[in-house]
Amino acid sequence: MSTSYLYHAQGIRGYKCQKTERTAETEIYYTISKASHCPCPKCDSIETSVVKTGKTRDILGLFVGLKKTILRVATRRIICQDCGASIQEPICFCSDSYVRHTKWAARFAIVLRADMSIRAVAQYTGMNWETVKEIEEDWLMKKWLFSEVRFFRGFLRQCLT
């Protein structure tokens, strides 16, 4: 049930739920990656080994009703035999390496942002004010960069014909 919930409600694929803790205001899902082998993020070599670190990382997910959802992910390191890199395994359901929220939580904040202030979204989602601001800045950059590129391509086509 829990792994299925992570897949359907949180959009998390490739991770297995080991256990769940529930309190009055929070649900914590302990997850671990199902991948037994990962390519090197630096050189894309398949000559790697995956090592468990014993550390966990807390990532904010979408709310379950009024309960805050925390995904406690067991971190692993990828050690490459070719380039010698020792890198933390990337978490595929996060938009960047160091963020503390899922992609779906970021989308939820963007949807709320249409009708609420940054402060109100931050209080409602439990994120920091600056985090909500950075999510919106990233979304606006992607939105306007794509539209500018599309406009520029159309402009070039008109000039060349």
N, C-alpha and C positions, 0 to 999 in steps of 0.2 A: 504494500500500500504506500509506504513512504517514498520509495524510489519512483513509483508511478506518479505520486503527487509532485515530486520534484520535476519530473519530465513534463507533465501536463499543466501544472499551475505556475511553475517558476521558470520553465523553459530550459532546464538543466539536463543536458545529455552527456552520457559517458561517465557519470558519477553514481556511486552506490551509497544509499543511506544506511549507516550502521546502527544508529539509535536516535531516538528523539526524546528531548526533555521539554516538558510543558509546565509553565507557571501561569499565574493569573494574567500577565500581560505579554509574555514572550514565548515563542516556540523556537527551540534550538535543534537543528538537524545536523548531526555529525555525519559528514560525508567523506568519501575517499574515491580517488580516480580508479576507474575500471581498467585503464590502459596498463598493460604489463610492459610495454616497450614504447619509447618516445624518440623521435628524431631530435638531433641537436638544434636548438633555436638559432644558433649562430651560423653554422656551416651546413645544416641539413643532412649531416651524416647519420647513417643508421647504426654506426658502431658506438652505441652508448649504453650506459647502465643507469638504472633508476635506483636511487637510494632513499629510504625513508628517513626523515629528519626527526620525527617525534614532536614537531611543532605544529601548531594549528593557526589558521587565519580566519577571523570572523568577517563575514561578508553579509551586508544587509540585503534581504530579498524583499519581494512584494509582501504586503500585509495579508494575513489570513483573518478576514473580518476586521476586528479592531486589535488583533494581536500582532505584535512585531515579529518578523521572521528573521532569524539569524542562521546563516549556513556556516557551520564550523568545519572548515576544510582542512584535512590533513595534508601538509605540504611535503613535497618530495623534491629532491635535487636530481638533475640530469647531468651526468658526467660523461663527457665526450672523449673517446680515445684518440680521435684524429686531431682536433684542435686544442684539447686539454681544458676546455671550458667546463666550469661547474656552475650551472645556472638553476635557479628555482623553476620548477615546472610551471609553464603558463596555465592560467585558469581560463578556460575557453568561454565561460559564461560572464566574464567581466570584460568591460570595454578596453581596459588598459591594464598594465602590469601592477600598478600600485593602488588602484581604486578599491574602495571598501563597499561597493554596491554592485548589484547585477545589472546587466544590460536592460532587463525588463523593469527594474526599479528606476533606472534613469528615464526610460520611456514614460513611466507612470508620473514621474516628477514633471516631465515636459507637458504631459496632458493636463496635469493640475495647474501648471504655470499659466495656461491660457486664461484661467478664471481667478487665480489667486496670486498674491504677492509672493516674492521670494521668501520672505520671513514666514508667511503662513504655510507655504509648501514645506519649508524646513521643519517647522513645528509639527506638522501633520505626519510627515514621513519619518521623523526622527533623525534626519540628516543635518549636517552643519549648514549654516547659511551659505558659506563659501562653496561648499560642495554643490548645492543646488545652482548657484551662480555659474560654476565651472561647467556643469552639465548643460545649462542653457547656452553658454558661450560656445561650447563644442557643437551643439546642435545648430546654432545660428551660422557658425563658420561652415559647416557641411552644407547647409541649405543654400547659403548665398554663394559659396564657391561653386557649387554645382550649377546654379542658375547663371552665374557670370560666365562660366565655361560654355554653357549652352548658348548664351547670347553671343559670345565671341565667335563660336563656330558658325552660327547663323550669319553674323556680320561678315566673316571671311568668305563664306559661300557667295554672298551677294556681291562682294568686291571682285571675286575671281570670275564670276559669270558675266 
